[in-house]
Amino acid sequence: MSGLSSYLMSTLSRVGGLGGSSGIPDFPFVVGEKVATVWPWTIHAGTSTDGKHVSIFVFDKPRGTQYVGAAQNALRRMRTLRHPGVLRYMGGAETSDAIYIATERIVPLDLNDRNEELVRWGLFRIAEALRFVNEDCKLVHANVCKDAVFVTDAGEWRLGGLELMDAVGAERPVYREMGSVVPGYAGRMAPEIKVQGVQGTAALDGWGLAELISECYTTEMPLGLGALHAQLRNNNPKLRMAAHGFVEAAQRSGGVLDTAFVRACRFLESVTVKDSHERAEFFAGLGAAAAEFPRMFAQRKMLPELLTLVEFGGADNGHSAVLASVVQIARDMDETEYSTVVAPAVVRLFASTDRALRFALLEHATALLHGMHDDVVVASVYPAFATGFGDAAPAIREATVKAALSMAPRVGSKTLNSDLIKHLVRAVADAEPGIRTNSLICIGKLCAKNGPGVTDTSLRYIVCPALLHALRDVFPPVRAAALAVSGACAMRWDAVDVARRVVPAISPLLVDGERPVRVAAAKAIHVMVAHIEGHAREMPETVAKKMDKVGAQAEAVADLATNGWGGWAVSSLSSTISGAISLASSVSQSGARSESAGVSQSGARSESAGVRSEPSGIRSEPSGLSEPPQVSQRPSTTINSPTAVSTSISSNAAVSQSAGGWEFNDDWGEDAADAWGIDDNDDDSWNAQPNTSGGMTAVANTPVKLAKPAAITPVIKPVVKPVTKKDTNPVQPRRKGLGAMKLGGGAKSNPVDQFL
């Protein structure tokens, strides 16, 4: 129960029901300083509990007891009247000491600082309000004059001064009983008021309207207004023109109220009842006409109405024309006022899903965003704006790309490099060629030397790949745009990257099939070459001076390769070839004294079994050999001595050796054997030679003893793969690490293989 009571008390306190902020019961307004004095009121500035600025009319009862009835009548009438031309009532209260009336913020009419268009529009508004009072409400104002008119912040006139208002045909009207206490009323009241028994009609207010016109034009009246004024001042109430007659006559073609400004204001008030054709025609010409309108009125009256019209769909398909008028009117507003009036509406409009509205917003994005705080743009506008890059409608995507130039300076460097530039790069791969072209142009403007904050990192790792991709586009304008952007960004790129990546990609376009592409490519190449030349002039003559330590280390490694393990490898290879050739020759020369039958039989068995054998040791017994055995089908070799180390290779071997570009030495030593990972005496596998029958003819590493001939029994090692049907040549033993070396050629083309 206590919670409910607290809620009710807080609610009543908030609306002023129980002691508002001003301490006045049922009056939720704070009375501020005094602004002006208008009989019988003092006008004060005030604020409501929700922070809105208001004007408060205060009547002090002790100081004007004779006017209490008039003040009470004004409070009663204002509570019941609602019309655009009547002062808008917002709240009121009466205490034992005072009467309070809160209205929209106004000031009394001051004709010294006046605008002719506003005066004409003001007369129209007062005449319209009097027609409403006379015809619709059946009331008589009876006190129309300058003191009864107030002006809003926008410059519009409002009808007030309802102290003498009474019903038409009242027996004891207030204006007759209280008129004597109103200052100056006797000199401006209608003649029939002085005649007792004559009931008041709408003609009373016609007389008052004529009095107001006389106060507005003290010297010379506009053309056409003088005749109307004379009809309003007719002494005969039956012949006098009423307020509604003045409105109709003044709006006729060429009339005093037939101006562009008055017509525009009237149209905006009734735009909801106009058809689409009329709205389209009006909005098409509003932008140009708005430049001639009174600035304060246009910004504070017309601008909010236009924004409301766009937001709630009253513009039909004329959003672009309406927003053009909004931009025209709001361009001279200060930042504070723009943030209050325009910025909230723009944020709501960007969140709309209406594509026609979004397209119009993107078209006018530059002007609409100029008066908004950057924080508001980043937090409230940019997220909705970025969705346009992925919209299904190509027109929205293209408009979003174009508007990115306006958005980029407002979102800051962080958002630009982390999000916006990536959206534009993705647009380079769009299905529509026009969007690809425009996105490249936009990127070029953002990434130029004086661009709005695109970092070198984004330029190198995000923009550059996109440009290189665009250079291969099938649409010629895309290629030309990519070349133009590359030339514009060239001075920001690293010269080394330009020389190694960009120039090679652009060079083929110098002979492109389209002339604009060739011209753009030539310009881009010219700029980049100049950039590269400038960088090259700043480079040192050589980098050796800066790399003394590194160069010394590289030289040491080269010496090691020549004189160390590299020399061992080459010397070992040469010694191996020489040893193989010498032993093969010694077997050929001693074939007449050796028995080779055992070897042939062993080779036949090896061939029938499909296994190649590699001997590691040989035992021989004496036998008679009539002819030397055929060792292999190889080029002829001349050997001076069976045991000689130096050999003379025939012309074929010499050609292969020259083709490989190798030089062999005969200094195969123990260090080389250790380097290759083999035993010094383990030469059996190296000296095994293939025969033509597919088997393996063993060649002993030790001299053959002819005095004790014996059958040759090979000892094989299962190192070599068996010969398959697909192998045309027997697979040779693989030496440890030799196949990985590239000395003058690959392993397959190694010219030394024919000797091993």
Secondary structure, 3 states (H helix, E strand, C coil): CHHHHHHHHHHHHHHCCCCCCCCCCCCCEEEEEEEEEECCEEEEEEEECCCCEEEEEEEEHHHCHHHHHHHHHHHHHHHHCCCCCECCEEEEEECCCEEEEEEECEEECCCCCCCHHHHHHHHHHHHHHHHHHHHHCCEECCCCCHHHEEEECCCCEEECCCCCCEECCCCCCHHHHHHHHCCCHHHHCCHHHHCCCCCCCCHHHHHHHHHHHHHHCCCCCCCCHHHHHHHHCCCCCCCCCCHHHHHHHHCCCCCCCCCHHHHHHHHHHCHHHCCHHHHHHHHHHHHHHHCCCCHHHHHHHHHHHHHHHHHCCCCCCCHHHHHHHHHHHHCCCCHHHHHHHCHHHHHHHHCCCCHHHHHHHHHCHHHHHCCCCHHHHHHHHHHHHHHHHHCCCHHHHHHHHHHHHHHHHHHHHHHHHHHHHHHHHHHCCCCCHHHHHHHHHHHHHHHCCCCCCCCHHHHHHHHHHHHHHHCCCCCHHHHHHHHHHHHHHHHHCCHHHHHHHHHHHHHHHHHCCCHHHHHHHHHHHHHHHHHHHHHHHHCCCCCCHHHHHHHHHHHHHHHHHHHCHHHHHHHHHHHHHHHHHHHHHHHHHCCCCCCCHHHHHHHHHHHHHCCCCCECCCCCECCCCCCCCCCCCCCCCECCCCCCCCCECCHHHHHHHHHHCCCCCCCCCHHHHHHHCCCCCCCHHHHCEECCCCCEECCCCCCCCCCCCECCCCCECCCCCCCCCCCCCCCCCCCCCCCCCCCCCCCCCCHHHHHC
